[in-house]
Amino acid sequence: MPPAHQHATRHGGDGHHGHDDSGQAEILDLDAEVLAEHLASITAWLPLGGEPRRIVDLGCGTGAGTFALLDRFPEAHVTAVDVSAGHLRLLREKAGARGVEERVRTVQADLDSGHWPGLGSPDLVWASASMHHMAHPDRALANVRELLAPAGLLAVVELAGFPRFLPADAPAGRPGLEERAHAATNSFHAEHVPHRGADWGPMLTAAGFTVEDERTVTVDIEGTHSDAIGRYALGSLQRIRGVAAPALGAEDLAAFDELLDTDGPNSLLRRDDLAVRTERTVWAARRA
């Protein structure tokens, strides 16, 4: 499912932009770990008539959705599709470690190319934080509609934006730094990911789907819940800083760097007031 990861068509994952595969993979794995319960609640909510046997995970990244779906539907097989060979390799390694390699097929493809590989006729297509990376989402939705089995379901999960981690009055001396950094990235995201945070309902209807249900999941996880939250915040805010830096003042950048200095006294990893706050919306749709 989150955040500034590049999930999908060109860069597998859940929302970060323009970063190397290894750093991206670490963030995707932390995202999956921290938000596992919320992801499981979404897969349990899906309005399915019966248990799907054939699932396609579009823009699978390192497999957060793939493994949540395999856990939820023990008889299912998943075709995991992503452009990143490195992410797909990690996914296959995880499948082997979990003993489910025979239930997973990986396909490397750029879903924005217009020429999709043979993905069968799935009962369920899962697209988590991936549709917003499509240059032509209407064309991608048309491809999914043709792909689905006659009674098949499409689940689109969208991010409200990048998660927030710090309290509003943090850090000391530069309160509100996180919100200023996000504001500084708005023009970048508007240019490179214009559909992030979109309302997919009208687009699904226009593409020939009937939206059967919609649900917004609110995420608010205290940092004490998991030590992974500190690492998740660190990796995520490192990426935010890279995009926001040109628009931030020297004092904000200095405060940012103190947060990101893992050996310093003001490191994110030393804070006990972190949380993960965000929202995700899921649409469940069938061919009209």
C-alpha positions as CSV (number, residue, x, y, z in Angstrom):
1,M,0.0,0.0,0.0
2,P,1.9,4.2,1.1
3,P,3.8,7.1,0.3
4,A,6.5,8.7,-1.7
5,H,7.4,5.3,-3.2
6,Q,7.4,4.7,-6.8
7,H,5.0,1.8,-6.9
8,A,4.1,0.8,-10.2
9,T,4.4,1.1,-13.8
10,R,7.9,2.3,-14.2
11,H,9.2,2.0,-10.6
12,G,7.6,-0.8,-8.5
13,G,6.4,0.1,-5.0
14,D,3.9,2.4,-3.2
15,G,4.7,6.1,-3.8
16,H,8.7,7.4,-3.7
17,H,10.2,8.9,-6.8
18,G,13.5,8.5,-8.7
19,H,15.5,6.4,-6.2
20,D,17.6,3.4,-6.6
21,D,16.0,-0.1,-6.4
22,S,17.7,-1.1,-3.1
23,G,16.7,2.0,-1.2
24,Q,13.2,1.8,-2.7
25,A,12.9,-1.9,-1.8
26,E,13.8,-1.2,1.8
27,I,11.1,1.5,2.1
28,L,8.5,-0.8,0.5
29,D,9.3,-3.6,2.9
30,L,9.1,-1.3,5.9
31,D,5.8,0.1,4.5
32,A,4.5,-3.5,4.3
33,E,5.6,-4.3,7.8
34,V,4.2,-1.2,9.5
35,L,0.9,-1.3,7.6
36,A,0.3,-5.0,7.6
37,E,-2.8,-5.0,9.7
38,H,-4.4,-2.2,7.6
39,L,-3.5,-4.1,4.4
40,A,-5.1,-7.3,5.8
41,S,-8.2,-5.4,6.7
42,I,-8.6,-4.2,3.1
43,T,-8.1,-7.7,1.6
44,A,-10.7,-9.0,4.1
45,W,-13.2,-6.3,3.1
46,L,-13.1,-6.9,-0.7
47,P,-16.7,-7.7,-1.9
48,L,-16.0,-11.0,-3.6
49,G,-18.7,-13.5,-4.5
50,G,-16.3,-16.4,-3.9
51,E,-12.6,-17.0,-3.3
52,P,-10.5,-15.9,-6.3
53,R,-8.2,-18.5,-7.7
54,R,-6.3,-16.3,-10.2
55,I,-5.1,-12.9,-9.0
56,V,-3.0,-10.2,-10.8
57,D,-1.0,-7.7,-8.7
58,L,-0.3,-4.7,-10.9
59,G,2.7,-2.7,-9.8
60,C,3.6,-5.3,-7.1
61,G,6.8,-3.7,-5.9
62,T,8.5,-6.1,-3.5
63,G,5.2,-8.0,-2.8
64,A,3.3,-6.3,0.0
65,G,0.0,-6.9,-1.8
66,T,1.0,-10.2,-3.3
67,F,1.7,-11.8,0.1
68,A,-1.4,-10.2,1.8
69,L,-3.5,-11.7,-1.0
70,L,-1.8,-15.1,-0.7
71,D,-2.5,-15.1,3.0
72,R,-6.1,-14.1,2.6
73,F,-6.9,-16.6,-0.2
74,P,-5.0,-19.8,0.4
75,E,-6.1,-21.5,-2.8
76,A,-5.1,-18.5,-5.0
77,H,-2.2,-18.1,-7.4
78,V,-0.9,-14.6,-8.0
79,T,0.8,-13.1,-11.1
80,A,2.9,-10.3,-9.8
81,V,3.7,-7.6,-12.4
82,D,6.3,-4.8,-12.1
83,V,8.9,-3.0,-14.2
84,S,11.7,-3.5,-11.7
85,A,13.7,-6.8,-12.1
86,G,15.3,-6.2,-8.7
87,H,11.9,-5.9,-7.0
88,L,10.7,-9.0,-8.7
89,R,13.8,-10.9,-7.7
90,L,13.2,-9.9,-4.0
91,L,9.6,-11.0,-4.3
92,R,10.6,-14.4,-5.6
93,E,13.1,-14.8,-2.8
94,K,10.4,-14.0,-0.2
95,A,8.0,-16.4,-1.9
96,G,10.7,-19.1,-1.5
97,A,11.3,-18.3,2.1
98,R,7.6,-18.5,2.8
99,G,7.1,-21.7,0.9
100,V,4.7,-20.3,-1.6
101,E,6.9,-20.0,-4.7
102,E,4.6,-22.4,-6.6
103,R,1.7,-20.0,-6.1
104,V,3.5,-16.9,-7.5
105,R,4.5,-16.0,-11.1
106,T,6.4,-12.8,-11.7
107,V,6.2,-10.8,-14.9
108,Q,8.5,-7.9,-15.7
109,A,6.6,-5.3,-17.8
110,D,6.0,-1.5,-18.1
111,L,2.3,-1.3,-17.8
112,D,2.3,2.2,-19.4
113,S,3.7,0.8,-22.6
114,G,0.2,0.0,-24.0
115,H,1.3,-3.6,-24.8
116,W,0.6,-5.8,-21.8
117,P,1.9,-9.3,-21.6
118,G,-0.4,-12.3,-21.3
119,L,-1.7,-12.1,-17.8
120,G,-4.5,-14.7,-18.2
121,S,-8.1,-14.0,-17.1
122,P,-7.9,-13.2,-13.4
123,D,-10.8,-13.3,-10.9
124,L,-9.2,-10.3,-9.1
125,V,-6.9,-7.5,-10.2
126,W,-5.2,-5.7,-7.4
127,A,-3.7,-2.2,-8.1
128,S,-2.3,-0.6,-4.9
129,A,-0.7,2.8,-5.4
130,S,0.1,1.9,-8.9
131,M,-2.6,3.4,-11.1
132,H,-1.5,6.9,-10.3
133,H,1.8,6.3,-12.0
134,M,0.1,5.6,-15.4
135,A,0.6,8.3,-18.0
136,H,-2.7,7.1,-19.5
137,P,-4.8,5.7,-16.7
138,D,-7.9,5.5,-18.9
139,R,-6.1,3.1,-21.2
140,A,-4.8,1.1,-18.3
141,L,-8.3,0.7,-16.9
142,A,-9.5,-0.4,-20.3
143,N,-6.8,-3.0,-20.4
144,V,-7.8,-4.3,-17.0
145,R,-11.5,-4.4,-18.1
146,E,-10.5,-6.6,-21.0
147,L,-8.3,-8.7,-18.8
148,L,-10.8,-9.6,-16.0
149,A,-12.9,-12.7,-16.0
150,P,-16.6,-12.0,-16.6
151,A,-17.4,-11.7,-12.9
152,G,-14.0,-10.5,-11.8
153,L,-13.2,-7.7,-9.4
154,L,-10.8,-4.8,-9.7
155,A,-9.5,-3.3,-6.5
156,V,-7.8,0.1,-6.8
157,V,-6.0,1.4,-3.6
158,E,-5.0,5.1,-3.6
159,L,-2.9,7.1,-1.2
160,A,-4.2,10.4,0.3
161,G,-0.6,11.5,0.2
162,F,2.7,10.7,1.9
163,P,2.4,9.7,5.5
164,R,3.2,12.1,8.3
165,F,5.5,11.0,11.1
166,L,6.3,14.0,13.3
167,P,4.1,16.0,15.8
168,A,3.1,19.4,14.5
169,D,5.3,21.2,17.0
170,A,8.5,19.3,15.9
171,P,11.3,19.6,15.7
172,A,12.2,22.1,18.4
173,G,13.1,25.4,16.9
174,R,11.6,24.6,13.5
175,P,8.0,23.4,14.2
176,G,6.0,22.5,11.2
177,L,9.0,21.4,9.2
178,E,7.4,18.3,7.9
179,E,4.4,20.1,6.5
180,R,6.6,22.7,4.9
181,A,8.6,19.9,3.2
182,H,5.5,18.3,1.9
183,A,4.3,21.7,0.6
184,A,7.6,22.1,-1.2
185,T,7.1,18.8,-3.0
186,N,3.7,19.6,-4.3
187,S,4.8,21.0,-7.7
188,F,7.1,18.0,-8.2
189,H,4.2,15.5,-7.6
190,A,1.8,17.6,-9.7
191,E,4.2,17.3,-12.6
192,H,5.4,13.7,-12.2
193,V,2.4,12.0,-10.5
194,P,-0.6,14.1,-11.4
195,H,-3.1,11.3,-10.5
196,R,-1.8,10.7,-7.0
197,G,-4.7,11.1,-4.5
198,A,-7.2,11.0,-7.4
199,D,-10.9,10.0,-7.0
200,W,-10.9,6.9,-9.1
201,G,-14.6,6.4,-8.9
202,P,-15.5,8.6,-12.0
203,M,-12.6,7.2,-14.0
204,L,-13.7,3.7,-13.2
205,T,-17.2,4.5,-14.3
206,A,-16.0,6.1,-17.5
207,A,-13.9,3.0,-18.3
208,G,-16.9,0.8,-18.2
209,F,-16.8,-0.4,-14.5
210,T,-19.5,-0.4,-11.9
211,V,-18.1,0.7,-8.5
212,E,-19.6,-1.8,-6.0
213,D,-18.1,-0.3,-2.9
214,E,-15.6,2.3,-1.6
215,R,-13.8,2.5,1.7
216,T,-11.4,4.9,3.3
217,V,-8.9,3.5,5.8
218,T,-7.5,5.9,8.3
219,V,-4.0,5.0,9.5
220,D,-2.7,6.3,12.9
221,I,-0.1,4.1,14.4
222,E,2.0,5.2,17.4
223,G,5.7,4.9,17.1
224,T,5.8,2.7,20.2
225,H,3.9,0.1,18.2
226,S,7.0,-1.0,16.3
227,D,10.7,-0.1,16.0
228,A,10.2,-0.3,12.3
229,I,8.4,3.0,12.4
230,G,11.6,5.0,13.1
231,R,13.4,3.3,10.2
232,Y,10.3,3.9,8.0
233,A,10.2,7.6,8.9
234,L,14.0,7.9,8.3
235,G,14.0,6.4,4.9
236,S,10.8,8.2,3.9
237,L,11.9,11.7,5.0
238,Q,15.3,11.2,3.4
239,R,13.5,11.0,0.1
240,I,11.2,13.9,0.9
241,R,14.3,16.0,1.7
242,G,15.8,15.2,-1.7
243,V,12.8,16.6,-3.5
244,A,12.0,19.5,-1.2
245,A,15.6,20.8,-0.7
246,P,15.6,23.4,-3.4
247,A,12.5,25.1,-1.9
248,L,13.5,25.0,1.8
249,G,15.5,27.6,3.6
250,A,18.9,27.0,5.2
251,E,17.5,26.7,8.8
252,D,14.9,24.2,7.7
253,L,17.5,22.1,5.8
254,A,19.8,22.2,8.9
255,A,17.0,21.0,11.1
256,F,16.1,18.3,8.5
257,D,19.7,17.1,8.5
258,E,19.7,16.8,12.3
259,L,16.7,14.6,12.1
260,L,18.3,12.4,9.4
261,D,21.7,12.1,11.2
262,T,21.4,8.6,12.7
263,D,24.3,9.3,15.1
264,G,23.1,12.7,16.3
265,P,21.2,13.6,19.4
266,N,18.2,14.8,17.4
267,S,17.9,11.7,15.1
268,L,14.5,10.5,14.2
269,L,15.6,7.1,15.5
270,R,16.0,8.6,19.0
271,R,12.5,10.1,19.1
272,D,9.7,8.6,21.1
273,D,6.9,10.7,19.6
274,L,6.8,9.4,16.0
275,A,3.6,8.0,14.5
276,V,2.4,7.0,11.0
277,R,-0.6,9.1,9.9
278,T,-2.2,8.8,6.5
279,E,-5.3,7.6,4.7
280,R,-5.9,5.1,1.9
281,T,-9.0,4.7,-0.2
282,V,-10.0,1.5,-2.0
283,W,-12.5,1.2,-4.8
284,A,-14.0,-2.3,-5.7
285,A,-15.3,-2.4,-9.2
286,R,-16.7,-4.8,-11.7
287,R,-17.2,-4.6,-15.5
288,A,-20.5,-2.9,-16.1
